[in-house]
Amino acid sequence: MKNWTKKMKLAALAGILAAGLTAFGGVADAAEATAEGYPAVEEVKAELGKEAGTIFAIGAPNVNYDKYFTGKTFLAPLASDKIGVANVTFTKGTINHWHIHHGTCQILVGESGRGYYQIWGEEPKEILPGTVVTIPEGTKHWHGAGPNNMMQHLSVMLSGEGVSTEWLEPVDPAEYAKLK
């Protein structure tokens, strides 16, 4: 198993999740679901295909959270009972604002493309396919695509009573622009 590539590991993770998510009815790709200002899902798939492809459905335009992102994102919920699992697709140069998750940590699993995350007080760190990041509960942070890349990650968190996200200020554009 030591010789597994990141792509093979992600494919295995996808298979495990897909098998485990059949109880939730799975998730269909919202290929025709578009919203004003959003690229078509097929365009997003084509762009991600240039980087590392995509394992899970792109999902639907994330219009309910547009105000917390610098660009467009897509959301494909995979599970939402006691543990929320979602595939999040960030278009080129899109990141979210600083935020804090209360009542849960957040696990990010890089799937495709190239992105970054930053915990308050630390330097930004890269997210590539196969990268696994745990953001501790109550920790101010942001994450998203690189300035010239799209990015997909799985987001895994507890859901339900006592769990919330506190959205804060945007990331300083000058600081983000320093990333390659």
Residue frames as qw, qx, qy, qz and C-alpha x, y, z in Angstrom:
[[0.000, 0.883, 0.469, 0.000, 0.00, 0.00, 0.00],
 [0.374, -0.646, 0.070, 0.662, 2.96, 2.33, 0.39],
 [0.299, -0.052, 0.560, 0.771, 3.17, 2.67, -3.40],
 [0.196, 0.741, 0.642, 0.012, -0.36, 4.01, -3.82],
 [0.220, 0.291, 0.156, 0.918, -0.50, 7.28, -5.68],
 [0.165, 0.195, 0.387, -0.886, -2.56, 10.16, -4.31],
 [0.527, 0.089, -0.370, -0.760, -5.07, 9.63, -7.13],
 [0.544, -0.090, -0.829, -0.095, -5.45, 5.94, -6.18],
 [0.161, -0.188, -0.714, 0.655, -5.92, 6.87, -2.52],
 [0.326, 0.184, 0.113, -0.920, -8.59, 9.40, -3.45],
 [0.578, 0.027, -0.601, -0.551, -10.32, 6.88, -5.70],
 [0.421, -0.151, -0.867, 0.221, -10.34, 4.40, -2.82],
 [0.038, 0.220, 0.498, -0.838, -11.72, 7.07, -0.48],
 [0.452, 0.117, -0.239, -0.852, -14.38, 7.87, -3.07],
 [0.556, -0.062, -0.784, -0.270, -15.36, 4.21, -3.27],
 [0.276, -0.211, -0.790, 0.506, -15.58, 3.88, 0.49],
 [0.183, 0.235, 0.275, -0.914, -17.63, 7.04, 0.80],
 [0.496, 0.067, -0.468, -0.729, -19.88, 6.09, -2.11],
 [0.489, -0.155, -0.858, -0.031, -20.55, 2.71, -0.55],
 [0.209, -0.287, -0.675, 0.647, -21.23, 4.28, 2.83],
 [0.185, 0.227, 0.085, -0.952, -23.42, 7.02, 1.41],
 [0.236, -0.208, -0.795, -0.518, -25.92, 4.81, -0.38],
 [0.195, -0.527, -0.761, 0.323, -28.06, 5.05, 2.75],
 [0.007, -0.566, -0.169, 0.807, -28.23, 8.79, 2.11],
 [0.600, 0.693, 0.378, -0.129, -29.33, 8.30, -1.48],
 [0.644, 0.097, 0.308, 0.693, -25.99, 9.48, -2.91],
 [0.059, 0.733, 0.041, -0.677, -25.67, 12.70, -4.84],
 [0.652, 0.566, 0.429, 0.267, -26.42, 13.40, -8.46],
 [0.377, -0.120, 0.180, 0.901, -24.31, 15.80, -10.47],
 [0.225, 0.789, 0.398, -0.410, -26.25, 18.99, -11.01],
 [0.500, 0.033, 0.473, 0.725, -24.79, 19.36, -14.51],
 [0.106, 0.616, 0.500, 0.599, -27.62, 21.56, -15.69],
 [0.357, -0.838, -0.362, 0.201, -27.93, 23.55, -12.46],
 [0.456, 0.242, -0.011, 0.856, -26.53, 26.98, -13.13],
 [0.172, -0.843, -0.390, 0.328, -27.03, 30.33, -11.52],
 [0.299, 0.939, 0.022, 0.166, -26.30, 33.83, -12.67],
 [0.040, -0.880, 0.462, -0.102, -22.58, 34.47, -12.87],
 [0.703, -0.349, 0.619, 0.007, -21.63, 30.81, -12.41],
 [0.231, 0.416, -0.755, -0.451, -19.77, 28.81, -15.06],
 [0.876, 0.022, -0.250, -0.411, -21.51, 25.71, -16.41],
 [0.796, -0.418, 0.433, -0.064, -20.70, 22.50, -14.54],
 [0.903, 0.331, 0.158, 0.223, -19.28, 20.99, -17.74],
 [0.336, 0.827, -0.249, 0.376, -16.83, 23.91, -18.00],
 [0.472, -0.706, 0.458, -0.264, -15.76, 23.31, -14.40],
 [0.935, -0.090, 0.342, 0.038, -15.24, 19.58, -15.08],
 [0.747, 0.593, -0.015, 0.301, -13.18, 20.37, -18.17],
 [0.056, 0.850, -0.365, 0.377, -10.96, 22.80, -16.24],
 [0.664, -0.533, 0.486, -0.195, -10.48, 20.34, -13.37],
 [0.961, 0.216, 0.154, 0.073, -9.66, 17.66, -15.93],
 [0.492, 0.750, -0.290, 0.334, -6.54, 19.66, -16.80],
 [0.210, -0.688, 0.551, -0.423, -5.39, 19.39, -13.19],
 [0.108, -0.209, 0.950, -0.204, -6.38, 16.11, -11.50],
 [0.355, -0.287, -0.790, -0.409, -9.92, 15.45, -12.64],
 [0.467, -0.314, 0.282, -0.777, -12.83, 15.12, -10.29],
 [0.094, -0.012, -0.987, 0.133, -14.04, 12.18, -8.22],
 [0.120, 0.506, 0.743, -0.421, -17.36, 13.43, -6.86],
 [0.216, 0.768, 0.524, 0.299, -20.15, 15.40, -8.47],
 [0.235, 0.319, -0.058, 0.916, -19.51, 19.13, -8.85],
 [0.091, -0.518, -0.683, 0.507, -22.87, 19.88, -7.27],
 [0.120, 0.849, 0.467, 0.216, -25.00, 22.98, -7.47],
 [0.227, 0.585, -0.128, 0.768, -23.98, 26.64, -7.40],
 [0.454, -0.358, -0.614, 0.538, -23.41, 27.63, -3.77],
 [0.017, 0.626, 0.244, 0.741, -25.57, 30.77, -4.08],
 [0.561, -0.756, -0.318, -0.112, -26.65, 30.83, -0.42],
 [0.678, -0.578, 0.016, 0.454, -23.07, 31.50, 0.67],
 [0.563, 0.632, 0.136, 0.515, -21.86, 33.76, -2.17],
 [0.125, -0.942, 0.067, -0.305, -21.37, 36.65, 0.25],
 [0.682, -0.648, 0.330, 0.077, -18.71, 34.68, 2.15],
 [0.794, 0.044, 0.415, 0.442, -16.58, 33.84, -0.92],
 [0.098, -0.602, 0.270, 0.745, -14.45, 35.94, -3.26],
 [0.288, 0.242, -0.665, -0.646, -15.77, 34.09, -6.33],
 [0.806, -0.022, -0.187, -0.562, -18.01, 31.18, -7.27],
 [0.159, -0.272, 0.932, -0.178, -18.21, 27.80, -5.56],
 [0.707, -0.077, -0.507, -0.487, -20.26, 24.67, -6.05],
 [0.375, -0.325, 0.716, -0.490, -21.53, 22.41, -3.28],
 [0.701, 0.000, -0.632, -0.331, -22.36, 18.70, -3.45],
 [0.557, -0.443, 0.519, -0.474, -23.58, 17.40, -0.08],
 [0.492, 0.212, -0.837, -0.117, -22.67, 13.74, 0.32],
 [0.500, -0.387, -0.753, 0.181, -23.99, 13.12, 3.83],
 [0.093, -0.503, 0.113, -0.852, -25.70, 15.28, 6.41],
 [0.685, -0.514, -0.503, -0.116, -27.06, 13.17, 9.24],
 [0.627, -0.746, -0.053, 0.217, -24.68, 13.45, 12.20],
 [0.493, -0.403, 0.367, 0.679, -21.59, 14.06, 10.11],
 [0.483, 0.819, 0.081, -0.298, -21.76, 16.55, 7.26],
 [0.567, -0.184, 0.563, 0.573, -19.68, 15.57, 4.26],
 [0.479, 0.822, 0.191, -0.242, -19.63, 17.79, 1.19],
 [0.650, 0.149, 0.330, 0.668, -17.61, 18.14, -1.97],
 [0.037, 0.902, 0.115, -0.415, -16.78, 21.82, -2.44],
 [0.659, 0.344, 0.324, 0.585, -15.52, 23.10, -5.80],
 [0.152, -0.796, -0.028, 0.585, -13.80, 26.49, -5.90],
 [0.632, 0.731, 0.141, 0.215, -13.41, 28.29, -9.23],
 [0.643, 0.289, -0.141, 0.695, -10.03, 29.90, -10.04],
 [0.178, 0.344, -0.237, 0.891, -8.90, 32.33, -7.37],
 [0.559, -0.563, -0.229, -0.564, -11.91, 31.77, -5.10],
 [0.338, 0.031, -0.774, 0.535, -11.47, 31.55, -1.34],
 [0.397, -0.731, -0.536, -0.142, -13.80, 31.94, 1.59],
 [0.149, -0.811, 0.209, -0.526, -13.67, 34.59, 4.29],
 [0.103, 0.267, -0.801, 0.525, -12.07, 34.00, 7.64],
 [0.718, -0.356, -0.238, -0.549, -14.43, 31.89, 9.72],
 [0.145, -0.320, 0.830, -0.434, -14.71, 29.78, 12.87],
 [0.645, -0.206, -0.653, -0.339, -16.53, 26.47, 13.30],
 [0.371, -0.387, 0.546, -0.644, -18.14, 26.07, 16.71],
 [0.814, -0.088, 0.394, -0.417, -18.96, 22.65, 18.14],
 [0.943, 0.234, 0.214, 0.105, -16.87, 20.73, 15.59],
 [0.353, -0.484, 0.511, 0.616, -13.50, 20.52, 13.99],
 [0.698, 0.634, -0.014, -0.333, -13.32, 20.56, 10.18],
 [0.635, -0.217, 0.629, 0.393, -11.41, 18.04, 8.10],
 [0.499, 0.731, -0.181, -0.429, -10.45, 19.08, 4.57],
 [0.731, -0.066, 0.612, 0.294, -9.34, 16.45, 2.04],
 [0.182, 0.608, -0.389, -0.668, -7.80, 17.86, -1.13],
 [0.780, 0.304, 0.542, -0.073, -9.25, 16.16, -4.20],
 [0.628, 0.511, 0.367, 0.460, -8.27, 18.14, -7.26],
 [0.189, 0.895, 0.046, 0.400, -6.45, 21.28, -8.30],
 [0.529, 0.067, -0.398, 0.747, -4.37, 23.43, -6.01],
 [0.304, -0.832, -0.249, -0.391, -5.49, 25.49, -3.07],
 [0.263, 0.328, -0.544, 0.726, -4.50, 26.91, 0.28],
 [0.538, -0.721, -0.424, -0.100, -5.69, 27.15, 3.84],
 [0.258, 0.440, -0.414, 0.754, -4.52, 29.38, 6.63],
 [0.542, -0.617, -0.536, 0.196, -5.01, 29.22, 10.36],
 [0.103, -0.961, -0.003, -0.255, -4.95, 32.62, 12.08],
 [0.451, -0.804, 0.386, 0.047, -1.41, 33.50, 13.15],
 [0.711, -0.162, 0.599, 0.330, 0.23, 30.98, 10.81],
 [0.084, 0.418, -0.548, -0.720, 1.47, 31.13, 7.23],
 [0.809, 0.297, -0.032, -0.507, -0.80, 29.82, 4.42],
 [0.414, -0.268, 0.858, 0.139, -0.26, 26.16, 3.54],
 [0.382, 0.244, -0.616, -0.644, -0.93, 24.39, 0.26],
 [0.719, 0.112, 0.593, -0.346, -3.76, 21.90, -0.33],
 [0.302, 0.374, -0.725, -0.492, -3.10, 19.40, -3.13],
 [0.852, -0.058, -0.355, -0.381, -4.88, 16.15, -4.02],
 [0.783, -0.068, -0.569, 0.241, -4.40, 13.80, -1.08],
 [0.119, 0.312, -0.454, 0.826, -3.68, 16.55, 1.47],
 [0.503, -0.603, -0.613, -0.079, -5.62, 16.05, 4.69],
 [0.094, 0.363, -0.309, 0.874, -5.99, 19.01, 7.04],
 [0.397, -0.606, -0.679, 0.121, -7.71, 19.11, 10.42],
 [0.027, -0.529, 0.087, -0.844, -8.86, 22.55, 11.55],
 [0.223, -0.211, -0.807, 0.504, -9.47, 22.40, 15.33],
 [0.172, -0.775, -0.597, -0.116, -12.83, 23.51, 16.71],
 [0.278, -0.903, -0.186, 0.270, -12.95, 27.22, 17.49],
 [0.541, -0.309, 0.326, 0.711, -10.03, 28.08, 15.18],
 [0.347, 0.816, 0.023, -0.462, -10.14, 31.10, 12.88],
 [0.482, -0.170, 0.701, 0.497, -9.17, 30.06, 9.34],
 [0.584, 0.593, -0.062, -0.550, -9.87, 30.30, 5.61],
 [0.528, -0.114, 0.775, 0.329, -9.41, 27.97, 2.61],
 [0.612, 0.688, 0.190, -0.341, -9.91, 27.89, -1.12],
 [0.828, 0.456, 0.165, 0.281, -8.35, 27.77, -4.58],
 [0.534, -0.300, 0.171, 0.772, -4.98, 29.14, -5.56],
 [0.144, 0.642, -0.026, -0.752, -4.88, 32.43, -7.50],
 [0.356, 0.441, -0.573, -0.592, -4.50, 30.59, -10.84],
 [0.168, 0.030, -0.982, -0.074, -6.17, 27.27, -10.01],
 [0.722, -0.349, -0.227, -0.553, -9.48, 25.65, -9.35],
 [0.061, 0.272, -0.877, 0.392, -9.64, 23.40, -6.33],
 [0.746, -0.341, -0.364, -0.441, -11.91, 20.75, -4.87],
 [0.082, 0.267, -0.836, 0.473, -11.90, 19.42, -1.35],
 [0.539, -0.480, -0.680, -0.130, -14.11, 17.30, 0.82],
 [0.182, -0.462, 0.388, -0.776, -15.30, 19.05, 3.95],
 [0.614, -0.297, -0.731, 0.008, -16.10, 16.76, 6.88],
 [0.100, -0.307, 0.434, -0.841, -17.68, 18.15, 10.05],
 [0.024, 0.369, 0.861, -0.349, -20.20, 17.22, 12.69],
 [0.205, -0.333, -0.345, -0.853, -23.66, 18.59, 12.00],
 [0.464, -0.555, -0.686, -0.071, -26.69, 19.25, 14.12],
 [0.401, -0.886, -0.189, -0.135, -27.45, 20.97, 17.38],
 [0.582, -0.732, 0.151, 0.320, -24.62, 23.06, 18.83],
 [0.615, -0.013, 0.431, 0.660, -22.68, 23.22, 15.56],
 [0.277, 0.922, 0.228, -0.148, -22.38, 26.54, 13.73],
 [0.630, 0.214, 0.149, 0.731, -20.11, 28.60, 11.52],
 [0.127, -0.873, -0.161, 0.443, -19.25, 32.18, 12.41],
 [0.616, 0.553, 0.231, 0.511, -18.35, 34.11, 9.25],
 [0.395, -0.690, -0.040, 0.605, -15.82, 36.91, 9.69],
 [0.172, 0.827, -0.190, -0.500, -13.96, 39.44, 7.53],
 [0.835, 0.543, -0.089, 0.030, -12.57, 38.74, 4.05],
 [0.798, -0.212, 0.146, 0.546, -8.95, 37.68, 3.69],
 [0.048, -0.801, 0.184, 0.568, -6.69, 40.64, 2.87],
 [0.792, 0.601, 0.101, -0.034, -6.47, 40.61, -0.96],
 [0.218, 0.837, -0.496, 0.076, -2.84, 41.80, -0.85],
 [0.472, -0.440, 0.750, -0.143, -1.88, 38.83, 1.35],
 [0.829, 0.266, 0.479, -0.113, -3.72, 36.36, -0.89],
 [0.587, 0.796, -0.132, -0.071, -2.04, 37.88, -3.98],
 [0.131, -0.729, 0.672, 0.002, 1.36, 36.85, -2.58],
 [0.761, -0.065, 0.642, -0.068, 0.46, 33.17, -3.06],
 [0.067, 0.389, -0.714, -0.578, 1.68, 31.44, -6.22]]
